[in-house]
Amino acid sequence: MYEINTLREKFGDSVLQVKGNGSFKNSIGQIYQTFGGIKLYPSVEEK
């Protein structure tokens, strides 16, 4: 947390995601997207 706060002071909040806002969960969820029932990233390598 010390390092995160140091970076936040130096660069501002726009550089770092706010803890607990769900952005990481959303980013991970995007690799499991489908379109018309077809996985957009079907293989482990693509994910």
DOSE-841758 format. One record per residue: x, y, z of N, C-alpha, C in turn; residue number from 1; residue in one letter; chain. Coordinates in Angstrom, 1 decimal. Example, Ala and Ser with C-alpha at 12.3 -4.5 7.8 and 13.67 -1.06 7.14 Angstrom:
{{13.2,-5.7,7.8},{12.3,-4.5,7.8},{13.2,-3.3,7.8},1,'A','A'} {{12.8,-2.2,7.1},{13.7,-1.1,7.1},{12.9,0.0,7.9},2,'S','A'} 
REM end
This chain:
{{0.8,-1.2,0.0},{0.0,0.0,0.0},{0.9,1.3,0.0},1,'M','A'} {{2.0,1.2,0.7},{2.9,2.3,0.7},{3.3,2.7,-0.7},2,'Y','A'} {{3.7,1.7,-1.5},{4.2,1.9,-2.9},{3.0,2.5,-3.7},3,'E','A'} {{1.9,1.9,-3.6},{0.7,2.4,-4.3},{0.4,3.9,-4.0},4,'I','A'} {{0.4,4.2,-2.7},{0.2,5.6,-2.3},{1.3,6.5,-2.8},5,'N','A'} {{2.5,6.0,-2.8},{3.6,6.9,-3.4},{3.4,7.2,-4.8},6,'T','A'} {{3.1,6.1,-5.6},{2.8,6.3,-7.0},{1.6,7.2,-7.2},7,'L','A'} {{0.6,7.1,-6.4},{-0.7,7.9,-6.5},{-0.3,9.4,-6.2},8,'R','A'} {{0.5,9.6,-5.3},{1.0,11.0,-5.0},{1.8,11.6,-6.2},9,'E','A'} {{2.6,10.7,-6.8},{3.4,11.2,-7.9},{2.7,11.4,-9.2},10,'K','A'} {{1.8,10.5,-9.5},{1.1,10.5,-10.8},{-0.4,10.8,-10.7},11,'F','A'} {{-1.0,10.7,-9.6},{-2.4,10.9,-9.5},{-3.2,9.6,-9.6},12,'G','A'} {{-4.5,9.7,-9.3},{-5.4,8.5,-9.3},{-5.6,8.0,-10.7},13,'D','A'} {{-5.5,8.8,-11.7},{-5.8,8.4,-13.1},{-4.9,7.3,-13.6},14,'S','A'} {{-3.7,7.2,-13.0},{-2.7,6.2,-13.4},{-3.1,4.8,-12.8},15,'V','A'} {{-3.6,4.9,-11.5},{-3.9,3.7,-10.8},{-5.4,3.5,-10.6},16,'L','A'} {{-5.8,2.2,-10.7},{-7.2,2.0,-10.5},{-7.5,2.0,-9.0},17,'Q','A'} {{-8.7,2.5,-8.7},{-9.1,2.6,-7.3},{-9.4,1.2,-6.8},18,'V','A'} {{-8.8,0.9,-5.6},{-9.0,-0.5,-5.1},{-10.5,-0.7,-4.8},19,'K','A'} {{-10.9,-1.9,-5.3},{-12.3,-2.3,-5.0},{-13.4,-1.8,-6.0},20,'G','A'} {{-13.0,-1.2,-7.1},{-14.0,-0.6,-8.0},{-14.5,-1.7,-9.0},21,'N','A'} {{-13.9,-2.9,-9.0},{-14.4,-3.9,-9.9},{-13.7,-3.9,-11.2},22,'G','A'} {{-12.8,-3.0,-11.5},{-12.2,-3.0,-12.8},{-11.4,-4.2,-13.2},23,'S','A'} {{-10.7,-4.8,-12.2},{-9.9,-6.0,-12.5},{-10.9,-7.2,-12.8},24,'F','A'} {{-11.9,-7.3,-12.0},{-12.9,-8.3,-12.3},{-13.5,-8.2,-13.7},25,'K','A'} {{-13.8,-6.9,-14.1},{-14.4,-6.7,-15.4},{-13.4,-7.0,-16.5},26,'N','A'} {{-12.1,-6.7,-16.3},{-11.1,-7.0,-17.3},{-10.9,-8.5,-17.5},27,'S','A'} {{-10.9,-9.3,-16.4},{-10.8,-10.7,-16.5},{-12.1,-11.3,-17.1},28,'I','A'} {{-13.2,-10.7,-16.8},{-14.5,-11.2,-17.4},{-14.5,-11.0,-18.9},29,'G','A'} {{-13.9,-10.1,-19.4},{-13.9,-9.8,-20.9},{-13.3,-10.9,-21.7},30,'Q','A'} {{-12.3,-11.7,-21.1},{-11.7,-12.8,-21.9},{-12.7,-13.9,-22.0},31,'I','A'} {{-13.8,-13.9,-21.3},{-14.8,-15.0,-21.4},{-16.0,-14.6,-22.2},32,'Y','A'} {{-15.9,-13.5,-23.0},{-17.0,-13.0,-23.8},{-17.3,-14.0,-24.9},33,'Q','A'} {{-18.6,-13.9,-25.3},{-19.1,-14.7,-26.4},{-19.8,-13.8,-27.4},34,'T','A'} {{-20.0,-14.2,-28.6},{-20.8,-13.5,-29.6},{-21.5,-14.5,-30.4},35,'F','A'} {{-22.8,-14.5,-30.3},{-23.6,-15.5,-30.9},{-23.3,-16.9,-30.4},36,'G','A'} {{-23.0,-17.0,-29.2},{-22.7,-18.3,-28.6},{-21.3,-18.8,-28.9},37,'G','A'} {{-20.5,-18.0,-29.6},{-19.1,-18.4,-29.9},{-18.2,-17.7,-29.0},38,'I','A'} {{-17.2,-18.4,-28.4},{-16.2,-17.7,-27.6},{-15.3,-16.8,-28.4},39,'K','A'} {{-15.1,-15.6,-28.0},{-14.2,-14.7,-28.7},{-12.8,-15.0,-28.5},40,'L','A'} {{-12.4,-15.6,-27.4},{-11.1,-16.0,-27.1},{-11.1,-17.5,-26.7},41,'Y','A'} {{-11.2,-18.4,-27.6},{-11.5,-19.8,-27.3},{-10.3,-20.6,-26.6},42,'P','A'} {{-9.1,-20.2,-27.0},{-7.9,-21.0,-26.4},{-7.3,-20.3,-25.2},43,'S','A'} {{-6.6,-21.0,-24.4},{-5.9,-20.5,-23.3},{-4.9,-19.4,-23.7},44,'V','A'} {{-4.2,-19.6,-24.8},{-3.2,-18.7,-25.3},{-3.9,-17.4,-25.7},45,'E','A'} {{-5.1,-17.4,-26.3},{-5.8,-16.2,-26.7},{-6.3,-15.4,-25.4},46,'E','A'} {{-6.7,-16.2,-24.4},{-7.1,-15.5,-23.2},{-6.0,-14.9,-22.5},47,'K','A'} 
REM end
